[in-house]
Amino acid sequence: MRMEGPVRIAIADDNVEFCHLLVDYLKRYPRLEVVGVAHEGLRALKLIKEMPVDVLLLDMIMPNIDGIGVLERLRYAHLPRRPRVIVFTAFGQEEMTRKAVRLGADYYILKPFDLAILVQRIMEIARVLEGDSSYPPIDLEEIERVVTEMVERLRIPRSFKGYFYLREAIFLTALEPAFITEVTKRLYPRIAEKYATTVKRVERAIRFAIETAWAKGEIELLNELFGPVDERKGRPTNASFIAKAADWVRLDSLARQISKIEEG
């Protein structure tokens, strides 16, 4: 059954200024309608019970009841239809993110993030809600091409083992975003097994590859991934770099697939 009207969105985040920014940004999209904003968990639950909500944008850290508490209560709430949930999380909250996924979060997005990426996630959920089978399936070859192009633009020499390890890490995370919450427990071991090496060597090689990319990569690409590159901010962690790169790859490859469909 197709949805009638726009995708109804509720926002739960205690950062008032960010909420205003997000509401203004989402207004640009006619298919998206913000039906309510809450700055703490109890109000978010009340809002969801009072009106139909298709997608809940939920911050993990809020007063009174945090994002985990909201998800726990949603599991047992008597609602005509449970909203789809996109959680906002930060690095260093891996255990909280894993718990959110176990409690039913549909997506998670790492802060800070590009608002265009958030809109893409909402649109993906909207297609699921509508049962839109025209949405293109994941094209593994296209994603692999985009990842390879990205790593080449980062100007990491192919003679570096980190070139192959980082490419594999971005590819796997683009296919399965949950990898980024278990980098040392799942992602590195998976790569180490493929290349017959150790987890420590994978981690060190990726670190060196990222340092090389930060120093020699295309500045336009680095700015697109991380905002204006500033040495005073420090270089991103392995997990941060992989997560941002994987999100960029997913969006770019999806845009290419949609473009091919429209041209065909």
Backbone torsions as a table, in degrees:
resi	resn	phi	psi	omega
1	MET	NA	132.2	-179.3
2	ARG	-83.9	148.3	178.0
3	MET	-71.5	149.5	174.0
4	GLU	-104.7	130.6	178.5
5	GLY	81.9	-171.7	-176.3
6	PRO	-74.5	168.6	174.3
7	VAL	-77.5	121.5	-176.4
8	ARG	-88.4	122.7	-172.9
9	ILE	-118.1	135.2	171.1
10	ALA	-115.3	141.9	-179.3
11	ILE	-116.0	130.7	176.0
12	ALA	-125.8	102.1	-177.8
13	ASP	-156.7	135.6	-175.9
14	ASP	-82.7	-4.4	177.6
15	ASN	-86.8	100.9	-173.8
16	VAL	-62.1	-43.8	-178.9
17	GLU	-63.0	-41.7	178.5
18	PHE	-63.6	-40.2	179.3
19	CYS	-61.5	-42.8	177.6
20	HIS	-60.7	-44.5	179.0
21	LEU	-60.7	-43.9	-178.0
22	LEU	-66.5	-44.3	179.1
23	VAL	-59.6	-46.0	-179.7
24	ASP	-62.0	-38.7	-178.8
25	TYR	-68.5	-44.2	-177.5
26	LEU	-67.5	-22.3	177.9
27	LYS	-63.9	-18.0	180.0
28	ARG	-70.0	-16.7	-173.6
29	TYR	-109.1	109.7	-177.0
30	PRO	-57.7	-27.7	-177.3
31	ARG	-78.9	-9.4	-176.4
32	LEU	-112.6	134.1	179.7
33	GLU	-132.7	120.0	176.0
34	VAL	-82.2	114.9	-175.7
35	VAL	-97.8	-9.6	179.3
36	GLY	-177.4	153.4	178.5
37	VAL	-132.4	134.2	177.7
38	ALA	-128.7	144.7	-178.9
39	HIS	-110.1	7.5	173.5
40	GLU	-155.5	162.0	-168.9
41	GLY	-62.3	-42.4	-177.9
42	LEU	-63.1	-41.5	178.3
43	ARG	-65.5	-36.3	178.6
44	ALA	-61.9	-44.7	179.2
45	LEU	-63.2	-41.8	179.5
46	LYS	-62.5	-42.4	-179.3
47	LEU	-61.0	-44.5	-177.8
48	ILE	-65.5	-34.6	-179.8
49	LYS	-75.6	-24.6	-175.3
50	GLU	-85.9	-23.1	-175.5
51	MET	-147.6	155.2	177.9
52	PRO	-65.9	130.7	178.1
53	VAL	-130.4	127.2	178.7
54	ASP	-87.1	-42.3	-176.6
55	VAL	-134.1	127.9	176.3
56	LEU	-105.9	123.9	173.7
57	LEU	-96.3	111.8	-165.8
58	LEU	-122.5	118.7	174.7
59	ASP	-79.5	143.3	-178.4
60	MET	-74.4	-30.6	-176.3
61	ILE	-108.1	109.5	178.3
62	MET	-145.6	157.5	177.7
63	PRO	-73.5	164.8	179.5
64	ASN	67.3	-71.4	175.2
65	ILE	-129.3	127.1	-179.2
66	ASP	-82.7	-175.9	-177.1
67	GLY	-60.2	-38.4	177.8
68	ILE	-61.9	-43.3	179.0
69	GLY	-61.8	-39.2	178.2
70	VAL	-63.4	-44.9	-180.0
71	LEU	-64.0	-39.6	178.6
72	GLU	-61.4	-42.7	-178.7
73	ARG	-73.7	-30.2	177.5
74	LEU	-64.8	-30.3	-179.6
75	ARG	-61.7	-31.0	-174.6
76	TYR	-111.9	3.7	179.6
77	ALA	-75.9	143.5	177.6
78	HIS	-89.5	95.0	-177.7
79	LEU	-122.9	144.7	176.1
80	PRO	-55.9	-38.2	177.0
81	ARG	-153.5	126.8	179.6
82	ARG	-72.9	133.1	179.4
83	PRO	-69.2	151.9	168.4
84	ARG	-70.8	148.9	-172.6
85	VAL	-127.5	128.5	170.1
86	ILE	-111.8	120.2	-178.5
87	VAL	-98.8	143.9	172.9
88	PHE	-97.6	128.4	-178.8
89	THR	-140.5	162.8	-179.0
90	ALA	-118.4	160.8	175.6
91	PHE	-62.8	146.1	-175.2
92	GLY	93.3	-1.5	179.9
93	GLN	-115.4	35.5	-174.7
94	GLU	-58.9	-44.5	-178.7
95	GLU	-64.7	-39.2	178.1
96	MET	-65.2	-39.0	179.3
97	THR	-65.5	-43.4	178.3
98	ARG	-60.4	-41.4	179.8
99	LYS	-65.4	-38.9	179.1
100	ALA	-61.7	-41.8	178.6
101	VAL	-64.5	-41.2	178.8
102	ARG	-63.9	-30.6	-179.1
103	LEU	-84.9	0.7	172.9
104	GLY	113.6	6.5	176.3
105	ALA	-61.7	136.2	-176.3
106	ASP	-85.2	-35.2	177.5
107	TYR	-142.4	158.4	164.8
108	TYR	-130.2	151.2	-179.2
109	ILE	-135.8	132.4	-172.1
110	LEU	-85.9	133.7	176.0
111	LYS	-84.7	145.6	-9.3
112	PRO	-76.1	155.0	-177.2
113	PHE	-139.2	160.4	176.2
114	ASP	-78.8	130.2	-178.8
115	LEU	-62.3	-26.9	177.2
116	ALA	-64.6	-34.7	177.4
117	ILE	-65.8	-41.6	178.1
118	LEU	-60.6	-44.8	179.6
119	VAL	-61.7	-38.4	177.9
120	GLN	-61.5	-42.5	178.3
121	ARG	-62.1	-42.6	179.1
122	ILE	-62.9	-41.8	179.9
123	MET	-64.6	-37.7	177.0
124	GLU	-61.7	-44.0	178.2
125	ILE	-64.8	-39.2	-179.7
126	ALA	-60.1	-39.4	179.1
127	ARG	-66.5	-36.0	176.7
128	VAL	-65.7	-43.6	-179.7
129	LEU	-61.7	-33.4	-178.2
130	GLU	-84.6	-10.9	-174.4
131	GLY	66.6	36.4	-176.3
132	ASP	-80.0	100.7	-177.5
133	SER	-79.0	-4.3	179.0
134	SER	-80.0	-9.4	179.3
135	TYR	-64.1	125.8	-172.6
136	PRO	-66.1	137.6	176.6
137	PRO	-69.6	165.4	178.6
138	ILE	-63.1	128.2	178.5
139	ASP	-102.4	103.6	-175.8
140	LEU	-61.8	-40.1	-179.3
141	GLU	-65.7	-39.0	179.2
142	GLU	-65.8	-44.0	179.2
143	ILE	-62.6	-41.6	179.3
144	GLU	-62.8	-39.4	177.6
145	ARG	-63.5	-44.4	-178.4
146	VAL	-64.5	-41.7	179.1
147	VAL	-61.8	-46.1	-179.1
148	THR	-62.4	-43.2	177.4
149	GLU	-59.9	-42.0	-179.5
150	MET	-62.5	-48.8	-177.6
151	VAL	-63.9	-34.7	175.6
152	GLU	-64.3	-41.2	178.7
153	ARG	-67.5	-23.4	175.8
154	LEU	-77.7	-8.4	174.3
155	ARG	58.8	44.7	172.7
156	ILE	-92.2	120.6	-177.8
157	PRO	-59.6	141.6	177.7
158	ARG	-66.2	-16.5	177.9
159	SER	-73.1	-14.7	177.8
160	PHE	-82.9	132.4	174.3
161	LYS	-61.9	-32.1	179.1
162	GLY	-60.9	-24.7	175.9
163	TYR	-57.3	-48.8	-176.8
164	PHE	-75.4	-37.9	-179.5
165	TYR	-67.4	-43.3	-179.8
166	LEU	-67.4	-40.8	177.9
167	ARG	-60.0	-43.3	179.0
168	GLU	-65.4	-39.8	-179.6
169	ALA	-63.6	-42.9	179.3
170	ILE	-67.0	-42.5	-179.8
171	PHE	-61.3	-49.4	-178.3
172	LEU	-63.2	-40.4	-178.3
173	THR	-72.6	-31.7	175.3
174	ALA	-64.2	-35.5	178.9
175	LEU	-78.5	-37.1	-177.0
176	GLU	-136.2	88.6	-175.7
177	PRO	-55.6	-25.1	-179.2
178	ALA	-62.3	-17.4	177.6
179	PHE	-56.6	-32.7	-172.8
180	ILE	-70.1	-17.0	177.0
181	THR	-85.2	-9.3	-179.2
182	GLU	-137.8	55.1	-175.7
183	VAL	-60.1	-50.3	-176.2
184	THR	-79.1	-26.9	-176.2
185	LYS	-88.3	-29.0	-176.5
186	ARG	-124.7	-47.3	-172.4
187	LEU	-68.6	-55.2	-179.8
188	TYR	-60.2	-45.3	178.0
189	PRO	-59.5	-36.9	178.7
190	ARG	-62.3	-43.5	-179.9
191	ILE	-69.8	-42.2	179.9
192	ALA	-59.8	-40.0	179.4
193	GLU	-65.3	-42.3	-178.4
194	LYS	-63.8	-39.6	-175.2
195	TYR	-101.7	11.6	176.2
196	ALA	52.5	54.0	178.4
197	THR	-138.9	-166.0	-178.1
198	THR	-107.0	159.8	178.8
199	VAL	-61.1	-41.9	-179.3
200	LYS	-60.9	-42.1	179.3
201	ARG	-67.1	-37.2	175.9
202	VAL	-61.3	-47.8	-178.3
203	GLU	-61.2	-46.4	-178.6
204	ARG	-65.7	-41.6	-179.2
205	ALA	-65.5	-40.2	177.4
206	ILE	-65.4	-40.0	178.5
207	ARG	-59.8	-45.5	-179.2
208	PHE	-66.4	-38.3	178.1
209	ALA	-63.7	-40.8	179.2
210	ILE	-66.3	-40.9	177.7
211	GLU	-62.4	-38.3	177.0
212	THR	-65.8	-44.7	178.8
213	ALA	-61.6	-40.0	-178.2
214	TRP	-64.9	-32.1	-177.7
215	ALA	-88.3	-31.9	-170.3
216	LYS	-122.1	-11.3	-175.5
217	GLY	-68.9	164.3	177.8
218	GLU	-59.1	123.2	-176.1
219	ILE	-64.3	-31.8	179.8
220	GLU	-63.3	-41.1	179.8
221	LEU	-69.2	-43.2	179.4
222	LEU	-62.0	-41.2	178.2
223	ASN	-65.2	-36.3	179.1
224	GLU	-67.0	-35.2	-179.0
225	LEU	-78.4	-42.6	-168.4
226	PHE	-123.7	6.0	-173.7
227	GLY	80.8	-178.9	-178.3
228	PRO	-52.0	123.2	-179.3
229	VAL	-70.9	125.5	-177.9
230	ASP	-139.2	116.6	-177.4
231	GLU	-59.9	-24.9	-179.3
232	ARG	-67.2	-24.2	178.4
233	LYS	-78.6	-14.4	-177.2
234	GLY	84.2	161.8	-179.7
235	ARG	-84.3	149.7	-178.5
236	PRO	-67.7	153.3	173.4
237	THR	-67.8	166.4	175.9
238	ASN	-55.0	-48.7	-176.4
239	ALA	-63.4	-41.8	179.9
240	SER	-63.3	-44.6	-179.5
241	PHE	-63.0	-47.2	-178.4
242	ILE	-62.7	-42.8	-178.3
243	ALA	-63.0	-47.4	-179.6
244	LYS	-63.8	-43.3	-179.8
245	ALA	-64.1	-42.0	-179.0
246	ALA	-65.2	-40.3	177.2
247	ASP	-62.7	-43.5	179.3
248	TRP	-61.3	-42.0	-179.8
249	VAL	-63.0	-45.4	-179.7
250	ARG	-58.7	-45.8	-177.9
251	LEU	-68.2	-42.5	-178.1
252	ASP	-66.5	-44.3	-179.1
253	SER	-67.5	-37.7	177.6
254	LEU	-64.3	-42.2	179.0
255	ALA	-61.8	-37.9	178.4
256	ARG	-66.3	-41.4	180.0
257	GLN	-63.6	-45.0	-179.3
258	ILE	-64.3	-40.4	179.0
259	SER	-61.0	-41.0	179.1
260	LYS	-63.6	-41.2	-179.3
261	ILE	-64.2	-43.2	-177.9
262	GLU	-68.1	-37.1	178.9
263	GLU	-70.7	-31.7	-178.7
264	GLY	-77.9	NA	NA
